[in-house]
Amino acid sequence: MNGMIYVILTLTIINSILIIIIFFVLSNYIREITERIKELTDEIKETLKEIQPSLKKSMKNIESTTNNIKNLSNIISSVSPLLLFSGSSSMGKIGKYIS
């Protein structure tokens, strides 16, 4: 009976040691993953800082182009009725194509 108790105690101690080793290995692995995530986060922040000025410039260009298109659309919509009712046959044809 005493021999069985010693075997159980020995197996329990070995099991505890193995669990501690597993936790130690996992903690190191998690630490490495955390450091890599931090590095990637820093790289992303730097990339965003580099891209931000060009994005602002692109947005300004897009807004300018949109305003130009709106202005052209307004000009065409104000001129097309005049072309449709124009007495000249060629101007009337141009108005039909525009509208």
Long-range contacts (C-beta under 8 A, 24 or more apart in sequence): none
